[in-house]
Amino acid sequence: MIDVNIRPINTEDEYKAALAQIEPLMDAEPGSEDEAKLELLSILIIDYEKQHFDMRPPSLPVAIAYHIESRGLTREGTVAALREAATDQGPQPKEGVRQSSSRR
C-alpha cells in the first residue's frame, strides 16, 4: 500500500522534503509501489511549482542579458558579434544548384 503520509505541499520546507523523497525513487520498477509514490510526489511538486515559481520564459532582453553575462562577454564583443551575424549571408548554395522557392 502507498505511504499515506503523502500530503499536499503547502510550504517551502514541505517542497524541499518532497524533492528529497523523489531522488531515491527515480529508478523505481514499473508497476511498483515506489513508482506510484514517485508519480504522486511528482504531481504534487509540479502543482506547487506552478503556484509558487514564475516558469514563463524570459523576455528577449532578459534572455540576451543572461546570455552575455553567463558567458563573460563584454558589451563591445557582443555588439561586434551581433553586427557580424546580421551581415552574414550564411552558407551560399553550390554553383549550379537551384534553390527551392517557398512561393508558389
C-alpha positions, -999 to 999 in steps of 0.1 A, spaced: 0 0 0 12 35 -8 25 57 20 -4 76 35 19 103 46 18 119 12 0 151 15 -4 183 -5 27 206 -5 19 239 12 53 252 24 88 255 10 100 231 37 74 205 25 85 212 -11 122 205 -2 112 174 17 92 161 -13 122 167 -36 144 147 -13 119 119 -13 118 117 -51 156 111 -55 157 75 -43 125 67 -63 139 77 -97 148 41 -106 115 25 -93 104 -6 -111 74 -1 -134 42 -11 -116 57 -10 -81 45 10 -51 77 31 -54 67 41 -89 32 50 -77 47 71 -49 71 88 -75 41 97 -97 21 111 -68 50 131 -54 58 144 -90 22 156 -94 23 174 -60 57 190 -68 46 202 -102 15 217 -87 35 235 -60 60 248 -86 31 261 -108 17 281 -79 50 294 -64 75 298 -92 74 320 -123 80 294 -151 74 317 -180 103 321 -205 122 353 -200 117 383 -222 141 387 -251 161 415 -234 165 394 -202 175 363 -222 201 383 -241 215 399 -209 217 365 -193 235 350 -223 260 379 -223 266 377 -185 268 339 -182 295 338 -209 315 366 -195 311 386 -228 318 423 -230 293 447 -244 317 456 -272 323 420 -281 286 413 -281 278 442 -304 305 431 -328 292 395 -328 256 407 -334 268 430 -363 287 401 -378 257 378 -375 234 405 -390 256 409 -421 264 372 -426 247 358 -455 250 323 -442 262 293 -464 260 300 -501 244 275 -524 268 255 -546 272 268 -581 246 253 -604 223 241 -576 188 255 -578 173 268 -546 138 258 -538 112 285 -535 85 285 -509 64 308 -531 40 291 -555 
